[in-house]
Amino acid sequence: MKNIFSISGSLRPGSSNHIILEYLKSMVSENITFTIYDGVACIPAFDPGLDNDDPPKTVAGLRTQLSEADAILICTPEYAFGVPGALKNVLDWTVSSGSFSGKATALITASTGGENAHAAMIKILGAIDAKLTPETTLLISFIRTKINDGIITDKQTVEKLGHLFHALLRTIK
Ligand SMILES: Cc1cc2nc3c(=O)[nH]c(=O)nc-3n(C[C@H](O)[C@H](O)[C@H](O)COP(=O)(O)O)c2cc1C
């Protein structure tokens, strides 16, 4: 049994990024567990003074889930030319714990533009030693025009998502 742990950088109900994660979840076979993390909003603001072996409970839970994952998938929009604060906050709590270190990771930035957040995320994931490859990295711009009524309607986007997901699965086989 393999375990994929995913995080959305958007907390918005009906979020395009959440729709993408639900779509990828629907693609997995029976021998794979695909979790969409629902605790982003419950992670307290990063505090280096609390960043130790006994962190806040929600942070400890997040670190356990990350350490148990065979692969991690992050899907995020861009806000104000950067990474959404809630997602960056989650990532800051993983610097000292090394939760991403050497872990197969995929990054999807799905946004109106998204170039800035995408570039920043690649740097951040590099800093925390996530195992990211060009095949597990995807920028989808104009995302709202590619989804209709909760369905990804753009064929190229569906295809690119399939390629990325299979590349991620290959790394954990
Ligand atoms: C506060 C705010 C700031 C935003 N800033 C950007 C931005 O700088 N670049 C961009 O590509 N999209 C920006 N957007 C648009 C988002 O990309 C768009 O709303 C996207 O659909 C959000 O992802 P979601 O559908 O998963 O919630 C912004 C949206 C909000 C609400």
The ligand as an ORCA input file, in Angstrom:
! r2SCAN-3c Opt
* xyz 0 1
  C      -6.334     37.903     -2.652
  C      -6.084     37.326     -4.007
  C      -4.929     37.642     -4.676
  C      -4.671     37.052     -5.913
  N      -3.493     37.331     -6.529
  C      -3.156     36.632     -7.630
  C      -1.859     36.757     -8.188
  O      -1.020     37.512     -7.738
  N      -1.565     35.979     -9.247
  C      -2.455     35.088     -9.792
  O      -2.102     34.350    -10.710
  N      -3.697     34.987     -9.306
  C      -4.080     35.731     -8.239
  N      -5.327     35.596     -7.710
  C      -6.351     34.840     -8.424
  C      -6.289     33.368     -8.132
  O      -5.300     32.793     -8.948
  C      -7.608     32.703     -8.467
  O      -8.613     33.243     -7.634
  C      -7.547     31.201     -8.316
  O      -8.689     30.647     -8.884
  C      -7.433     30.812     -6.855
  O      -7.349     29.411     -6.718
  P      -8.586     28.547     -6.220
  O      -9.591     28.547     -7.336
  O      -8.028     27.182     -5.963
  O      -9.137     29.191     -4.976
  C      -5.622     36.190     -6.488
  C      -6.798     35.901     -5.802
  C      -7.033     36.439     -4.574
  C      -8.298     36.081     -3.844
*
